[in-house]
Amino acid sequence: ALVPAWVPTGCRSGVVEVERSVTVVLGQDVVLPCRYRTQEQEQVVQVTWLKRGPAGQSAEVAVLNRQHGEHVQEPYAGRVVRPAGGALEDGAIVLRN
């Protein structure tokens, strides 16, 4: 399971919208949607995608940062891309193959 972690700035917190489940076909690309609905004066500066293992441990997959761009961990290099440009409120990623 891949889980996004948001780092919003501001004093209130908005709402994270994710799909409860996503159907995937082995060998095909899948869009992992995730959207953050900000409150007034709030801004998303970083989105971190984590892979949760069967025992509950987490491993970083990708970091999308407003100032520093995208960083994808080596095991996922070339397989994780961002389908949407622009603001990080849309933190969706595509996992290839």
C-alpha positions as CSV (number, residue, x, y, z in Angstrom):
1,A,0.0,0.0,0.0
2,L,1.3,3.5,-0.9
3,V,0.3,6.2,1.5
4,P,0.8,10.0,0.9
5,A,1.9,12.2,3.8
6,W,1.2,15.9,3.5
7,V,3.1,18.8,5.0
8,P,0.7,21.8,4.9
9,T,1.6,25.2,6.3
10,G,-0.9,27.4,8.1
11,C,-2.9,27.3,11.3
12,R,-5.9,25.3,10.2
13,S,-5.9,21.9,8.5
14,G,-7.8,21.0,5.3
15,V,-9.0,17.6,4.1
16,V,-7.0,14.9,2.4
17,E,-9.0,13.1,-0.3
18,V,-7.7,9.6,-1.4
19,E,-9.4,6.6,-2.9
20,R,-10.1,3.9,-0.3
21,S,-8.9,1.3,-2.9
22,V,-7.4,1.4,-6.4
23,T,-7.7,-1.5,-8.8
24,V,-4.4,-2.3,-10.5
25,V,-3.7,-4.6,-13.5
26,L,-0.3,-6.3,-13.2
27,G,2.2,-4.8,-15.7
28,Q,0.1,-1.6,-16.4
29,D,0.4,1.9,-15.1
30,V,-1.9,3.1,-12.3
31,V,-2.8,6.6,-11.1
32,L,-2.7,6.9,-7.3
33,P,-4.9,9.9,-6.7
34,C,-4.5,12.2,-3.7
35,R,-5.8,15.7,-3.2
36,Y,-5.5,18.1,-0.3
37,R,-8.4,20.6,0.1
38,T,-6.7,23.6,1.8
39,Q,-8.2,26.0,4.2
40,E,-7.8,29.7,3.9
41,Q,-4.1,30.9,4.2
42,E,-2.9,27.3,3.9
43,Q,-0.4,26.0,1.4
44,V,1.1,22.6,0.7
45,V,4.9,22.6,0.5
46,Q,5.6,18.9,0.4
47,V,3.9,15.6,-0.3
48,T,5.7,12.4,0.7
49,W,4.5,9.0,-0.7
50,L,5.3,6.0,1.5
51,K,5.0,2.3,0.9
52,R,3.5,0.5,3.9
53,G,4.7,-3.1,4.3
54,P,2.7,-6.0,5.6
55,A,4.1,-5.5,9.2
56,G,3.2,-1.8,9.1
57,Q,6.7,-0.5,8.4
58,S,7.0,2.4,6.0
59,A,9.5,3.1,3.2
60,E,9.8,6.3,1.3
61,V,8.9,6.1,-2.4
62,A,8.8,9.7,-3.5
63,V,8.9,13.3,-2.2
64,L,7.3,16.1,-4.1
65,N,8.6,19.4,-2.8
66,R,7.4,22.9,-3.8
67,Q,10.9,24.4,-3.7
68,H,13.2,21.5,-4.4
69,G,11.1,19.5,-7.0
70,E,10.6,15.8,-7.0
71,H,12.8,13.1,-5.6
72,V,12.1,9.4,-6.2
73,Q,13.9,6.7,-4.3
74,E,16.2,4.4,-6.4
75,P,14.0,1.3,-6.4
76,Y,11.2,3.4,-8.0
77,A,13.3,5.6,-10.3
78,G,11.7,5.8,-13.7
79,R,8.5,4.2,-12.4
80,V,7.0,7.1,-10.5
81,V,5.9,10.3,-12.3
82,R,3.6,13.1,-11.5
83,P,0.6,13.4,-13.9
84,A,-0.4,16.8,-12.8
85,G,1.9,19.8,-12.8
86,G,1.4,22.9,-10.7
87,A,0.3,23.1,-7.1
88,L,1.0,20.3,-4.7
89,E,-2.6,20.3,-3.6
90,D,-2.9,17.6,-6.3
91,G,-0.3,15.1,-5.1
92,A,-1.3,12.3,-7.4
93,I,1.4,10.1,-8.8
94,V,1.5,7.5,-11.6
95,L,3.2,4.2,-10.7
96,R,4.4,2.6,-14.0
97,N,4.3,-1.2,-14.6
